[in-house]
């Protein structure tokens, strides 16, 4: 719905355009009434004697123009054409779209109803269910997790069996249904620059690597003071709070020394939006089945 001022502008422009078209028709009719052909030329001459005459337009063109004007007037009466005026038929493209959406949803619910009483673990072995789940994934999840489910920086890989919030069928379905919010607090103000370097060195040592700078032993002290509540004493993480395993060399935001340091210094915040309200329980279950199948490949 446009504003009242814009509605008046659009209506006035449409009416003036139609009036101008009618005026042009009247003017052309008078010219044709004068003579079928005149001796008036446009002043253009080619090859010495080839002149361009200023004759009236052909009748068939004028009648097409008349039909166009008549069509415009009828359309403006029946359909929305003058700003916010709905037209005598009351048609709306939004209402038509909503009607088509409702019809499609009715058809979809009829197709999906056969999966309503089956669990996602069972559906993960059903080719027909996985086909639907694949389409749902492509339309709703691939933008973040990639068309192959391998994710990217900041978006989890769904094919590697490394799950922040747990990889059981129930937990995967819960992640899709209710969404997840992962928060890693920033530690630069607490640890200082040297402390962040030391913590980075220790975290990298957990996966068998060596940082270019920092003291891993000093970092272990920081880790035991601030990090074990989420990541555990051994650094293997805690799916209950979405804390990642720091020992398996799988990194959500990059595993380079600079990326790990940036994570420790500035923190991270990830949000997986809930999908139940958008897709419904059955679609969530089919999506969960497809995601489980990605990890089984």
Buried (B, 14 or more C-beta within 10 A) or exposed (E): EEEEEEBBEBBEEBEEEBEEBEEBBEEBEEEBEEEEEEEEEEEEEEEEEEBEEEBBBEEEEBEEBBEEBEEBEEEBEEBBBBBBBEBEEEEBEEEEEEEEEEEEEEEBEEEBEEBEEBBBBBBBEBEEBBEBBBEBBEEBBBEEBBEEBBBEEEBBBBBBEBBBBBBEBEBBBBBBBBEBEBEBEBBBEEBEEEBBBBBBBBBBBBBEBEBEEBBBEBBBBBBEEBBBEBBBEEBBBBBEEBBBBBBBEBBBBEBEBEBBBBBBBBEBEBEBEBBBEEBBEBBBBBBBBBBBBBBEE
